[in-house]
Amino acid sequence: MPEKKSNRGHLKGSNFAAWGKKAPNILLGVSGGVAAYKAVDLASKLTAAGAKVNTVMTENACQLICPKSFEAVTGQPVYTSLWSTSEEYEIGHVDLTGWADIVAVVPATANIIGKIANGICDDLLSTTLCVCWPLIKSGAVILAPAMNDNMWNNSAVQRNIETVKEMGFQLIGPEQGRLACGTEGIGRMSEPQDILKAIEEIASKIKHNKR
Ligand SMILES: Cc1cc2nc3c(=O)[nH]c(=O)nc-3n(C[C@H](O)[C@H](O)[C@H](O)COP(=O)(O)O)c2cc1C
């Protein structure tokens, strides 16, 4: 397998600077919300900040945005199936959680939040999120929920949100604002630069605790 070219940059003021030469490995999970296109911007910003970003996409996310977009901005593989052989990639799917320092699910649909709250593992992203329990417990897994306001206010979704918070997931958003369906309400995904900031804060905490 040829070595992947690095396209790491140096975003001014990045907290990843504390990581020195070994910048954090970030596993970006993308589920099937309309805000998935914003995850490409986040992947690009993380890469520019010096992080190594591998992406896992759900089948539904692939309906909304092309895996190639993530591959293009990160220069790293994109995983979309439990059943791909590890020879196709540098690392196998179970190793992904061992590889990652931080996991971020952007956007996190009502569906993926429901799965992780209930231990359901029926695709690569939900299985990976179940396997990364040690990272969840250490506060290194962040979810950026994004959905229609009726979905967000649904009592089953709210129950799942409380469960994932208790499990140790870090949540960013959702925000009040214009929703994809054209209405105003709660459910808009936090902006990529705010998610980047939240990831940088987690990264600097992890680095501090490792010292
Ligand atoms: C165009 C479109 C946009 C969608 N946007 C959202 C969304 O923003 N949030 C959400 O929770 N579900 C959204 N859905 C529904 C999810 O795609 C659906 O619940 C799916 O099962 C999620 O699967 P995943 O979590 O495995 O990606 C959308 C569906 C479509 C067709």
The ligand as an SDF file (V2000), in Angstrom:
LIG
                    3D

 31 33  0  0  0  0  0  0  0  0999 V2000
  -32.6130   15.0510    2.2560 C   0  0  0  0  0  0  0  0  0  0  0  0
  -32.6160   14.4530    3.6240 C   0  0  0  0  0  0  0  0  0  0  0  0
  -32.1180   15.1880    4.6740 C   0  0  0  0  0  0  0  0  0  0  0  0
  -32.1340   14.6360    5.9680 C   0  0  0  0  0  0  0  0  0  0  0  0
  -31.6230   15.3800    7.0000 N   0  0  0  0  0  0  0  0  0  0  0  0
  -31.6430   14.8810    8.2450 C   0  0  0  0  0  0  0  0  0  0  0  0
  -31.1170   15.6350    9.3300 C   0  0  0  0  0  0  0  0  0  0  0  0
  -30.6540   16.7710    9.1670 O   0  0  0  0  0  0  0  0  0  0  0  0
  -31.1200   15.0660   10.5600 N   0  0  0  0  0  0  0  0  0  0  0  0
  -31.6140   13.8090   10.8010 C   0  0  0  0  0  0  0  0  0  0  0  0
  -31.5850   13.3640   11.9410 O   0  0  0  0  0  0  0  0  0  0  0  0
  -32.1230   13.0710    9.7850 N   0  0  0  0  0  0  0  0  0  0  0  0
  -32.1400   13.5700    8.5270 C   0  0  0  0  0  0  0  0  0  0  0  0
  -32.6410   12.8190    7.4850 N   0  0  0  0  0  0  0  0  0  0  0  0
  -33.1450   11.4730    7.7670 C   0  0  0  0  0  0  0  0  0  0  0  0
  -31.9890   10.4860    7.8860 C   0  0  0  0  0  0  0  0  0  0  0  0
  -31.2380   10.4630    6.6730 O   0  0  0  0  0  0  0  0  0  0  0  0
  -32.5380    9.1000    8.2260 C   0  0  0  0  0  0  0  0  0  0  0  0
  -33.1120    9.1220    9.5180 O   0  0  0  0  0  0  0  0  0  0  0  0
  -31.4910    8.0300    8.1420 C   0  0  0  0  0  0  0  0  0  0  0  0
  -32.0290    6.7960    8.5840 O   0  0  0  0  0  0  0  0  0  0  0  0
  -30.2390    8.3600    8.9490 C   0  0  0  0  0  0  0  0  0  0  0  0
  -29.3280    7.3000    8.8240 O   0  0  0  0  0  0  0  0  0  0  0  0
  -27.8350    7.3560    9.4280 P   0  0  0  0  0  0  0  0  0  0  0  0
  -27.9570    7.8800   10.8110 O   0  0  0  0  0  0  0  0  0  0  0  0
  -27.4230    5.9220    9.3750 O   0  0  0  0  0  0  0  0  0  0  0  0
  -27.0300    8.1840    8.5220 O   0  0  0  0  0  0  0  0  0  0  0  0
  -32.6520   13.3540    6.1900 C   0  0  0  0  0  0  0  0  0  0  0  0
  -33.1430   12.6280    5.1120 C   0  0  0  0  0  0  0  0  0  0  0  0
  -33.1340   13.1720    3.8510 C   0  0  0  0  0  0  0  0  0  0  0  0
  -33.6810   12.3570    2.7100 C   0  0  0  0  0  0  0  0  0  0  0  0
  1  2  1  0
  2  3  1  0
  2 30  2  0
  3  4  2  0
  4  5  1  0
  4 28  1  0
  5  6  2  0
  6  7  1  0
  6 13  1  0
  7  8  2  0
  7  9  1  0
  9 10  1  0
 10 11  2  0
 10 12  1  0
 12 13  2  0
 13 14  1  0
 14 15  1  0
 14 28  1  0
 15 16  1  0
 16 17  1  0
 16 18  1  0
 18 19  1  0
 18 20  1  0
 20 21  1  0
 20 22  1  0
 22 23  1  0
 23 24  1  0
 24 25  2  0
 24 26  1  0
 24 27  1  0
 28 29  2  0
 29 30  1  0
 30 31  1  0
M  END
$$$$
